[in-house]
Amino acid sequence: MRAFTSHNTALAYWREHFPLDSEPGKPARISGVEKCAYKKADVLECVPETFRIPDKPIDVLLFDAGDRRWSKQISCYVWSTFVPKNAFYRVGSMYVSSPEFTFLQMASKLTLNQLIALGCEFCGTYVLLPQGNTHPSAIDDYPTRIAPLTNVDSLRKFVEKATKAHGRAKALRALRYVVEGSHSPMETMVYMLLCLPPKLGGYGIPKPDLNADIPLDEDGRVIARRSSCFGDLCWPEESLDVEYHGEVHVGASQMKSDVGRELGIEHMGWRVLTITSAQVFDADRFEVVAREVASCLKKRLYPQVLGMTEERSSLRDELNQWMYNWE
């Protein structure tokens, strides 16, 4: 009997049990006729306690609606359409939904903006902190991966193959705005607040390259004390770099490194704008930054997209809830 973990249980696995450089498991070839564990005793036997979310049911996938059961410890989801290749990884006696499959499953549980944030996380190198870190700046202290779990192309190909899947249309829409290369939750938040279209709560600023490499000349290498630099949110054609500065757990050595890197970037003719968490979480102060970024990019922000619109308020609420209270 096999237990196919999905939704929040799979998401917790990819966050908590593959945070650094451990193996994700072995790809498993699964079809929609597999016999799935659905009884509480069978599921608990297949899913190690270390892979369960405290005080939350285990989410499992079934392929036969007749097997569906309700329990405080088990939540059963029925998958009645085609199961694309690479939908699961085998981890011991448990089968866990792949990052691509987890992204598609979560489309039915998240808002569009939260799904975009999840996509950026899966395509980035940070791990979102679990519930309990409520101070805004605490999110600056986060674990990281050595490489992203996936990329936009892999996510899109998987979702496109999952024909007739619930949440497929929302997932494809979200992927229009997912970017790769984010190194922190706050970089993702700054990107979304700046660049999502106004109808989703952003300012409609063109997409940047996240953590793009910026070559340095000889003097620049001396200033930065490195051969090349990366910029947090970069618009290479306009030579603009927006740098996010965390305000908690930043040591003196890291501050010196950041300053040297930014001076090296400026030496190469780039303009560097800095933003802190205090500015990000203050809508009025953030709008000043958005105006400055737009000005540098020669992008006009029309009056109707400025201020605390209903869409902007919703975006901020959704991101705050997602980044600090995920369950």
Secondary structure, DSSP 8 states (H G I E B T S, - for coil): -BEEE-HHHHHHHHHHSSSSS----EEE---TT--B--SHHHHHHHS-GGGS-TTS-EEEEES-GGG--B-SSEEEEE--S---TT-EEEETTEEEE-HHHHHHHHTTTS-HHHHHHHHHHHTSSB----TT--SGGGGGS--B-SS-S--HHHHHHHHHHSTT-TTHHHHHHHHTT--S---SHHHHHHHHHHHS-GGGTS------EEEEEEE--HHHHHHHTSSEEEEEEEEGGGTEEEEEE--SS--HHHHHHHHHHHHHHHHTT-EEEEEEHHHHT-HHHHHHHHHHHHHHTT----GGGSSS-HHHHHHHHHHHHHHH---
